[in-house]
Amino acid sequence: MSENLPGSVLPTPDQVYTGPMVLDAKKLDEKLPPIEVKRPPKQAPNVLLVLLDDVGFGASSAFGGPVPMPTAERMAGQGLRYSRFHTTAICSPTRAAMLSGRNHHQVGMGQITETATPSPGYRSTRPNSCVPLPEILRQAGYNTAQFGKCHEVPVWESGPTGPFDHWPAFSGFEKFYGFIGGETNQWTPALIDGVSLIEPPDDPDYHLMPDLADQTIAYINQQKDLTPDKPFFVYFAPGATHAPHHVPKEWIAKHEGEFDQGWDALREETFARQKKLGVVPENAQLTERSAGIPAWEDVPEERRHILTHQMEVYAAFLEYADHHTGRVIDAIEELGILDDTLVIYIIGDNGASAEGGLEGAFMLSTAANGGAEYETVEFWNEHLDEIGGPEAYNHYAVGWAHAMCTPYQWTKQVASHYGGTRNGTIVHWPNRIAARGEIRNQWHHVIDIAPTILELAGLAQPHTVNGVTQVPMHGVSMTYTFDDAAADERHNTQYFEIMGNRGIYHKGWTAQTRHRTPWDVVGTAPDFSDDVWELYDTTVDWTQSNNLATSNPQKLAELQQLFLIEATRYNVLPLDDRAAQRMNPEFAGRPTLVTGNTLRLHPGTKRLNENVAINVKNRSWSATADILVPDSGDVDGAILAQGGRTGGWSFFAEGGKLGFHYNYCGLLRSTALSEKPIGAGKHQVRAEFAYAGGGIGRGGTVTLFIDGEASGTAEVERTHPMYFSFDEGLDVGIDTGMPAYEGYTTPKGAFSGTIHWAQIDLGLDDHSHLLDPDEWLAAAMRHQ
């Protein structure tokens, strides 16, 4: 925090004019000083920070992986590859750490936002003593913009009424276009512009990835048209390649047959390329297949074509993401400013995701709602061509995720091992970095990004922002590596912890313990004191393949003690692997937007997500509305709808009659229609769902009422115990996104009558207490 650099105190205090003054401005002897616009130092570059999602170290061709990423290769060929760059092993923590320059627990993001607790390290609310990088740059005179994913908003603040303090638009970004949360449907995303929900264009070929690139390009062009002397900071964070793996068919076709050899052979091929490329040393060892993952040769023949197609779709999605990232970079080059733009391309916010389970998922909602048994070989064969398209919400199998983390152990969520935390990173800035196509092996972490950018911009790490004394950034600048491949590394110590998976790096040594397995989070985790620790000397064992815990217990004890010191310093303690308390807001101790057993809504409500809407699962409930039917008696469309194609329900009108539809994971559907028309004029209509009871996720009976008179009924065989969707929501008078009911006769199920109000009332027979708490956790962890 150098006092010699501008920006030590933000905002910069306005200076009061103290010169001579006269009554008549025409009689001034000299002109008053001109109004100065805010600008950073002249050396400050444009910055494009790219962060992909759920991409392991061994996926990209730029780091020896099987997936072609020509944009990443181009940037690496003209810049630097960082072979020992690390993330936190999971989404929200990595992003919060990167933008703040501080360890994730220090900024309250010890886990994903959906599991926040009052513990200082896990609140999901960034303290005002840790103002993030974009706000620092904005106050210094940068234009700042974010495009894509933001998973750092506390869930109780993610609704349309805010508060918006932790949204990008109030965290330093003058422009935000993207989505809030862990994932979104790439074909019908839950888009936010600033703090306003917007619907994607009504285009059958729409996909979020090119839209994000288009929006970014338009922003950069306008910014340079109007303020060419002002640098930009653009954070490009598409949801790719987080599930769902959605991508146009023509991109999938490019990868047909490429993965027929299976995941074990693929790891061997990738490892050989990595050695040839130099991103792992020649003497490195390929780690063994992680426990619980089947050998490819043991996979039943009847499933192999299903699994290989899952990987073909994933590869297409990653290549597609790189292609559109390349369009943004091409646009910068067309403006003639690429050489003066610092491009940091981080290929993944953690390791590849193993959240699709051992066999992958066609509808990821089935994995958490108890319906995976419906995805049989016969089902997959019938729907195989739909993977990647709007009909599916797909994820690949664990074996592929592990292969995408070659040569390391484990995957995303496993913060203890490099498979979860090591991500290939590229730095490109021709006007400052003389080296071309070189590799840097210095050990670095995502908290080093903010200090690097500030140093290159000639700005201080501020000690006071808005009158609040700031916690010093924990990261170290990477600039010392730019011109010296042999420079002694400066990031010497770093702890890791996610859901009890934890470890410590210190001067080449690592000590770690895996507390949970990502695809088996429903299993009971051991007591922390029973965790088995491992020890590696990565100065000679690059891949953490030779466990020295037994032969060097003294070194292990030294590093275990160091972990406790760092954990105490940065709010990691108390360690928390609880499930029920963290998934239930009341027990966890976090606020909820909606309280009570009744929620009344009015037209205009769209995509109210499940974190802030009333919960109708595992109980009886009713939906009631006061509506006006046109004189003709014809009325169609959704009155209330929640969820989408992955699962949900709709209370609707069709052909003048009242209806209710329940969609279980897109696999089981039940529809009730009233026995008589609703009729013209004003009516109160209601659907009552009587839960069968006896456990969670059970069925029930739905009965329709028109002005208090029963008129139609249907049986619902099975219901969602956990969630409908992590990106669809609750709508009034329309069904946004993918429809919960496929039978609407109006566009997007728009209601053709008038809705005065609609209301959901919960029954008293709540069975949610019967939920296995670890199942709740599993549901959330599959979608972050």
Salt bridges, closest charged atoms under 4 A:
GLU3 OE2 - HIS463 NE2 2.88
ASP24 OD1 - LYS26 NZ 3.13
ASP53 OD2 - ARG95 NH2 3.17
ASP53 OD2 - LYS149 NZ 2.64
ASP54 OD2 - HIS242 NE2 3.94
ASP54 OD1 - LYS412 NZ 3.05
GLU114 OE1 - HIS151 NE2 3.05
GLU135 OE2 - ARG138 NH2 2.80
GLU157 OE1 - HIS166 ND1 2.91
GLU183 OE1 - HIS242 ND1 3.67
GLU183 OE2 - HIS783 ND1 2.47
ASP193 OD1 - LYS175 NZ 3.13
GLU199 OE2 - ARG607 NE 3.84
ASP214 OD1 - ARG327 NH2 2.43
ASP229 OD2 - ARG39 NE 3.05
GLU258 OE1 - HIS255 ND1 2.78
ASP264 OD1 - ARG289 NE 2.97
GLU301 OE1 - ARG304 NH1 3.55
GLU312 OE1 - HIS309 ND1 2.89
GLU319 OE2 - LYS254 NZ 2.95
GLU319 OE1 - HIS255 NE2 2.66
ASP330 OD1 - ARG74 NH1 2.82
GLU333 OE1 - ARG74 NH2 2.56
ASP349 OD2 - ARG95 NH2 2.95
GLU355 OE1 - LYS412 NZ 3.27
GLU359 OE1 - ARG303 NH2 3.36
GLU373 OE2 - ARG718 NH1 2.74
GLU382 OE2 - HIS383 NE2 3.98
GLU386 OE1 - HIS383 ND1 3.06
GLU438 OE1 - ARG440 NH1 2.89
ASP448 OD2 - HIS444 ND1 2.78
ASP448 OD2 - HIS491 ND1 2.88
ASP483 OD2 - ARG432 NH1 3.11
GLU489 OE1 - ARG84 NH1 3.00
GLU497 OE1 - HIS105 NE2 2.89
ASP531 OD2 - ARG502 NH1 2.72
ASP531 OD2 - HIS515 ND1 2.78
GLU534 OE1 - HIS417 NE2 2.89
GLU558 OE2 - LYS555 NZ 3.27
GLU566 OE2 - ARG569 NH1 2.61
ASP576 OD1 - ARG578 NE 2.92
ASP577 OD2 - HIS515 NE2 2.62
GLU610 OE1 - LYS617 NZ 2.85
ASP626 OD2 - LYS682 NZ 3.87
ASP626 OD2 - HIS756 ND1 2.64
GLU688 OE2 - ARG686 NE 2.83
ASP707 OD2 - HIS683 ND1 2.71
GLU709 OE1 - LYS676 NZ 3.33
GLU742 OE2 - ARG645 NE 2.81
GLU742 OE2 - ARG669 NH2 3.64
ASP766 OD2 - ARG619 NH1 3.50
ASP774 OD1 - ARG516 NH2 3.56
